[in-house]
């Protein structure tokens, strides 16, 4: 029996366990990726365990997320990060040089490599045939320290692409179509592996757009074959030596197959405020638009911006619309200047920002009150833009550009423009000073500003929990709900006591005031709790505030891993009726003296005198870690 691409890479990297679906495996890590927003927590962990030098082959630190220096906080964080990276022998990208996922795709990601990154969109590297997984800061730190990465061996889904995309229907529409098919939780426990004749029509940046936003399905990762298009990409960046052909065997066995016909795709758009609320652009055309943002790690490659410039050329942005463009890297910026696209974008009345994440994670360019904002980013969670009552739609660059001109949501095929014919350059003009390389004998002084607080001390789990249900929420609660995004909150991500004051503010503005009055509490939730980003602060904050147990219908993969790392016990309802029967304010009693995998756990509601039975999605090794207060407690005493 043949192997899939995923199985081929894992079989070469596996160091613990067996490659059996649903079993726990440990794999060797080749590369790590860290950015400034989540990197502080990674380096605090590495500082706590006393790591003296990185133990992974390649580690790269990027500075691209937290880029508004309103005061000392962000700058202090960047100094701390750069000092720690220098001490540990980690390559650092200069700030403002580009968005980490696209920069890594350009300069380091390689076919067949295992990449672990402290950001959920690390999966973008799947576009070049890398097995890339987004994790929280703790797991990222462990990978830097040379530890294997542990995961549940996923199911592997074949996504068969047939045909060719029509003009003005770009690659973003492929992943929007997949989201429409599977939903924001349809990828949990799975890898999406792309195949079919349609793959050959997509270049690496297009493939990366698809794998990047695959994170929004909850998937472990997504991956494309490595073929001639991959070789062209690597050659253009002087890295043809990294090329290797990689494809699934013809007799590979998949758990599921999804068919997408590219010929039949039309321009699509995701409605507020979930990425899977996908409809055809023409079905909502004419809705007034206040703001358009073209940027993020999904959609500002050279090809994307050439297509945008083609639509904007000779046109003016509508008087009632503000258009902002964030090129993905300085190399992209240089190339669009060279090809004349920069002038077309600028002369239309657009604002062009430096190559950073920017508005995608709420770091500037927020929409107006109740404003309709069309964005090419991967997420449109409520309030993520920085405006609490935003109305954010997700679309392809062509739809965004056409709508910016017309002032209403517009199908780009109605603009009367001729499509561009994109050609990959033989060689990109790459500046030599994009990265700061490690020194042989670096300065050991570590600058740590007053906003950076030490990791909170975490107690072990008690044998009996008698706790109030401090919060009951519904389905698809995101990490943005738990730990808000936006320019007001990004600078305090490394300050857990301060950040905790804003937890769940999108859902319940009284949460913090209520939770600090009690010692121990429980959260009850619906399906897919913790959807979204890798930010482990969304697990650390509830733990810091005394939440020791979360009972939900289901959990998102990344959030579940972060709960284990920081010592929160996840329980899953066995009956829909039990979720309905529990109310906020109820007192629940749960005995946790012995926690065993696959064991039912009794939950007694002393408020209404009912008994419920829950299961846990964890394996025994994870339950043992939670009893000790999380993996962070277990590894503090290990010698590095």
N, C-alpha and C positions, 0 to 999 in steps of 0.2 A: 504493500500500500504506500502510495506517495505521500509527500508532505506539503503542507501549505507554506507560504513565506514565513508566517509567524512561527510555525513549528521548526522550520529550518534554523531560524535565528535562536530560538529558545533552546533547541537541542545542543547548540554550540556553547551556550552561556550557562546552562543549568548546573548548579553546584549542590543543590539539596532538593530532595523529593523526586517525584516522577511526573512525566508530562501527561498527566491524566486530567481530563476536564473536571473542574471543581475541587481539585486537590491543591494543597499549599506547596508552592515551589519557591526556591531561592535561585536567583540568577546573578551572574557576574556583571558588573556595570563597567562599560567602557568610557562613558562621558557623563559629566554632570553640567547642568545649566542653572544658574542662580541669578535672580534680579534683585534690585535694591529694595523693593517693597517687602518681599518675603525673606530676603537674604539676612536681615538683621537677626531674625529668630534662628536661622541656620547657624550663624556664627556664634550666637550666644550658647547654643548647644555644643558646638565644637570647642568653644572656650571652656565650658563647664567640664567636658570630658578630657580636656588637656591635649588635644591633637596638636602635634608639632608641625606636621607637613601632610599635604594631601596624599592619599593612597590610591586614588583612581588615576587612570592613565591621563585623562584630559579633564580639567575643570575650568569653566569659564564663568566669570562674573560680569553681569551687564548692569548698566545704570540707565533706566529708560522709563520707569513707571512713576516715581515720586519726584516730579520735576518742577513743582512750583515752590520757589524758595521765598515764602512770605515772611519767614523768620529763620531762626537757627536750626530748627528741627531736622529738615531734610538734609541740609548741608552736613550737620553732625552725623546723621545716619550714613551718608556717603563716605565721610572720612573714616568712620569705623569700619565700614565694609572694605574700603580700599586698603586699609592697614591690615585687616585680617587676611584679605586675599594675598597681599604681598608676603605676609608671614608664612602662609600655608603653601605658597608656590602656585597660586591660581592666576590665570590670565584674566585681565580686566579690560573691558571695553570702556573707552572714554565716554563720559556722559554726553548725550545728544547725538551719538553716532548712529543710532538706529534702534529699532524694536528688537528685543532679544531673539525672538523666534525666527525672524527673517534674517538677522545677522548670523545666527547660528546655521541657518540653512545655507547661507552664502559661503561661510568660511570653515565650518567644522563638521556639520552633520554628514554622515557617510552611510552608504548601504551596508546592511548587516550588523551595524553597531547597535548596542544597547545604550540609550540615552535616558537618564533620569533627571528631571528638572523640577525645580521648586515653583512650578506654575502649571495650571491645568492645561494650558495651550502648548505645552512642550510637545504634544502630539503632532504639531505642525511638521516636525522632521520626518514623519511618516511619508511625506511627499517625495523624499529622496531614498526611501527604502530602509529607513532606520526604525528599529523597534523602540519607540519613544513614549515614555509614560510620565504624566504629571503627578507630583506628590506634594505633600506638605513639607514645611521647612525641616522638620525633624528627620523624616526619611531621606530628604536631600542631604542633610548633614551626615547621616550614616553612610550614604553612598560615597560622599567625599572621603570619609574615614575608611573606606575600603570594605565596608560590610556588604554582603549580598543584599539585593532588593527582593523582598518577599511579596508575593502576590498569589491570588487564586488563579490557577490555570484557567484561562477564559475559554468560552465557546468561540468558534471562529466562523464568521458570517461572510460569505462571498457576495460582494456587490458587483453584479455584472453590468458593465456599461457598454451599450451598443449604439452605433450611429455616430453622428457628429453634431455638435452644437450649432444652432442657427445663428446668423448675425444678431448682435446685441443680446444674446442669451449666453452669458459668460458662466464660468465654473461655479460661482457662488450659488447659482440656481440649482446645481446638482446637489449640494449639501442641504439646501433648503428643501428640496424634494425628498431627500432621505429623512430629514426631520419631520416632514409632513407624514411620511409613511410610518416611522417607528416611534415618534414622540421623544420628549426630553428624558424619558426613563427607559426607552426601548433598547438602549445599548448597554445597559448595566450588565457586567459580567461577560462582555463580548469584545471581540476585535473585529472591526470591519476591514476586510481585505478586498481591494479593488482588482477587477479583472475584466476581460472582454476587449473587443476591437476598439471601443471608445477610449480606452486608456491611452492608446498610441497617439491620439489626437490632442492630448493634454501635456503641456510642458510642466516642469517641476514647480514653478510658482503657482500654477493652476491647481496642481495636485495638492500642494501644501495648503491652499485655501480650503480644500475639501477636508483634509485630515485634521487641520486646525479646528474647524468648527464641528468636527465629529465629537469633540469634547462635550458639546451641548446635548448629545444623546445619552450621556452617562457612560459611554464606552471606555474600556481600559485604554485603547488606542485605535488608530486606523493606519493602514499601510498600503503603499503602492509598490508594484514591481520596480526593480532597477533595470533600466533598459537603455536604448540609445539616447532617449531624451534626458535620462539621468547623466549619461556620459557627457552630453553637450553642456549641461548645466555645470558640472564639475570642471570641465575644460575651460569654460568661460571665466571661472574664478581661479584658474591655475592649479586645479586640484584633481586632474585626471588620474593621478596615482591612487586616489581614494576609490576609484570606480571598481565595482564588481557586478557582474550580471546576477540578478536574483529574481526568481519567479517561482510560482507554485508548480509542482509536478502535475502532469496531465491527469493523473489518477488520484490527486489529493482529495481528501474527504472533508466536507464542510458540514457544520451543524445546521446551516440554513442558507438559502440563496435569495437575494433580492435583485430584481431586474429593473433597470432604469434605461429607457430609450431616450438618448440625447436628442434625436431628431424631433421628438414630440414635446420637449420641454419649452415652456414659455417663461418670460420674466416673472419671477415670484417675489413675494414680500411677506415678512412675518409681522403680524399685528402686535401691538402692545399686550402684555408685557412678558411674553414667553417666546423663545425662538422657534417653537414648533407650531405656532398658530399661523400656519402658512396658507396664503391664498394667491391667486393670480393678480398681478399688478392691474391688469385691465378691469378686474372686478371692483376695485376701489379707486380707480382713476378719477381725478377731479377733486380729491380731498385737499383742503388748504394745508400748506406746509409753512412752518415758521423758520426751520433751521435744517441744514443738511451737513452731515459730517462724513467725509470720505477719508478713511484712515483705519488704523489698527493692524494687528498682525495678520488679518485675513485678506485685506484687499487694497494694498497700495504698492504692488509690485510695479515694475516698469510697464508691463503690458496693461495693467489696470489703469495707470495714469495716462498712458498714451490713448487709451480708449476714452477716458474722461476728457482729455484735451481735445480729442476729435469732436466730441459733442459740444464742448464749450467754445470752440473756435468761432470767432466772429459773433458770439452771443454775449448777452449780459445777464448776470444773475438777477432774478426778479427783485424788484425794489423791496418786497416784504420778506425776503429770505436772506439769511446769512449763511454763506457756504465756507466751510473750513476744510482744508486738505492737510493731512499728515503723511508725507512720504515715509516709506518703511525704513529706509536706510540712506546714508549719505551717498552710497554707490547708486542707488535708485535716483536720488536727487541729481547727481552728476549726469546720469544718462538721459533724464528727461530734459535737462538744460541743453545737452548736446543735440537732442533730436527736435528741439523747438517746442516741446510740449509745455515746459515751464511757463513760457511767455503766454501761450494760449490760455492756460489756467489762470495766471495772474491778471491778464488783461480783461478777463470776464467779470472781475470784481470779487474774486475769491480771496480769502485769507490763506496763506501758505505758512504752516508752522514748521518747527524743527522736527526731525525724525524721532518721535517718541510716541509712547502709548497715548498720552494726552487724554482727549475727551472720552476714549473708549472706557477707561476706568474712572471717569469722573474727575480727572485732573485738569480742569479748565474747560472752556467752551460749553458750559451748561446751557440747556435750552431755557426759554422764558417760562413763566408760570403757565402750567397746563399746555405748554408748547408742543406742537407736533414736530418731531425731529426724525428725519430719515438718516440712518447710519449704516455704514458698510461693515461694522464690527460684528463680533460673534454673539453678543448678549444684549438683551433689552430689558433686564430685570427692573422692576419698579424702583425708581430713585437712584439707580446706578449712575445716571448721568450727572448727579449732583442736585437735580431738581426733584423734589419729592413727588409732585403730581405730574411728572413728565408723561408724554405719549410717544414712546420711541418705537419706530418701525425698523426692521432690518431688511436690507436689500442689496442688490449688486451695484457696483460703481456706475454702470450705465443708467440704471433707473434713478440713482441719486443725482447724477449730473443733469439728466433731462428734467427732473422735478425741480431742481434748483433754478433752472431757466424759466420754467412755466409757472412756478409758484404753487403748483398743485401736484399731487402724485400723478406721474406720467409714465406711460409705457414708452421706453426709449425707441421702439420700432416706429413710433408715430412722429419722430422728430425730422424725418426726411433726410437723414444723414447717410452717407456711404460708410460701411464698416471699414475698419483698419485691417491691414494684413501685417500681423506682428512677426518679426523675425528675431530670433535670439542672436545677440552679437557673438562673434567669434571669441572676443575677450572683453570683459568689463574693465573699465578704468578704476582700479581699486587703490585707494590711498594707503600708504604704508604705515600711517600713524593711528590707525583705528583702535589698536589694542596696546595696552601696557603689559609687557612681558615680565614674568617674575625675575627678580634679582637673585644672584647666588647667595648673597649675605644681606638679606633685607633688614631694615631698621625694625627693631622689635617693639618700639613704643606703639601702643594702641590708643588712639584717641576715641574717647567715649563721652558723648555729650550728655547733659543732664536729663534729656528726654528718654534716653535708653535705660530701661529698668531691667534688673536681673530677672531670670526665669522665676516664676512663682514656685514656692515650695508646695509640693503635692503630697497629701497624706495617703496612706494606704486605704483600701476600701474596708469599711466596717462590716461585721458579720450580719448586721441587721439595719435595714433602712426604714425609718418611719418618717415619711416626708410629704410635704404638701405639693400638689400639682400647681406649680407656680405659673404655668402657661400651657394653654391648649391651643394648637394651631392646626390648619388644614394641610392640604397637599402642596408639594413643590415649594416648600420653604427653602430659600436659597441662602448661601453664605453671605450675600449682600443684606439679607434681612437680619441675620445674626450679628454681623460685623460690617457696618455700612461702608460703602465706597464713597468717593467724592473727595474733593480737595480739602474739605474741612476735617476729614478723618484720616486720610492717608498719612499725614505727618505723625500721627500718634499710634500707629500700628505697633511700634516697638515699646509702647508704654501700656501694658495690660491694665493696670489700675485705672488709668484715665480712659482708655478705649472702652472699658467695660461699662462706663456710664452711658454709652450710646447703643448698647446692645438691644436688638429687637425693636429699635425705635420706629422702623417702618411698619411693624406689626402691632406694637403695643407701647405707647410712650410712657406707660406707668411701670414697665417691667423692672427697670433698675431700682426704682424706689421701693418696690415690693420685695424684690429678691434679697436685697441687702439686710432686710429686717429678720430673716430667718437663716438658720445655720445650714440646713440641708433641704434640697428641693428636687422636684422631678418635672421634666417637660414631656407632654403628650402630643404626638403629631401624627399627621396622615402619611401619605405615600411620598417617597423620594425626598425625605428630609435631608437637608444639607447639599442640595443640588448646586452646581456652579463651580466656583473657583477652588483652588487648592489651599487658600489661606487658612492656616491652622489656628489663627486667632479665633476663628469661629467655633473651635472646640475648646481652646484654652480659656476663653472668656466665661462661658457657662461653668466650666470646672472651677475657675477662680472664684466665681460667685456662689459656689456651693451646690451646683447641679451635678449630681453623681450618676444619675440614671436618666436616659431618654427612652421612652416607649413610643414606637412608631409603627405604622403599617409597613414601611420599608425605608431603607437608607440609601443615599448616593454612595458610590464606591469610595471616592476620595474622603468624604466626611467620615465614613465608617473607619477608615484607616487612621485618621487624625484622632478620633475618639479613643481608639486603642492606645495610641502613642501617649495621650494625655490623661488617660484613666477615667473615661466616662463609660459606663456599662450600657450597651445598646440592647434593648429588648424589642421583640416584634410580636404584635398582636396575632393570636391564632384565630380570632373571630372579629368580624366587622362590628358585631353588636357590642363587644367589649369596649372598642374605641368610643362608640356612641354613648355608652353608659357612664363614662368617666367625665366629670366636670372640672373645670378650673377651680381650685380651692379644696378639692377632695384630699383626704389624707390616705396615702397608700403605704402598706407595710410589705416589705420584700425581704426575705431572708437570703443572704448571699454568702453564708458560711462556706458552702461548697458549690462551686460553679463548674458544671460539666457540659461539654459540647453535646448538642442534640438532646439535652435534658429540658423538660418543661419546668418553668419557674412560676411558682404561685405568687400572685399579686392580690393582696387583700385590701379592699376598699373599706376602711372603717367608717367612712362617712355614710355610705348607703348599705353597708353590711353585705357586700357582694364579693365574690371570688372570681378572679380571672386567671387564665393560663397563657403564659408567653413563652416564646422560644428565643434563642439568641443566634444571630447569624455568624458567630465567631467560632473558630477552632480553639482547641484546648490551650495551645500555647498563648493565644491572645487573651483568653480568659485569665490565665495565670498572671499575665502582665498587668491586667486591670486590677487584680487583687492587690498587686504591689504598688498601685497608683499609676500605672502606665509604663510603657517602654522607656520613657525618659528617666524614670526612677531606676529601672533595672540596669541601665547602661552607664549611670553616673559613676559607678564604682569600677567599671572596666578600665583596664590600663591601655592607653593608646600612645 
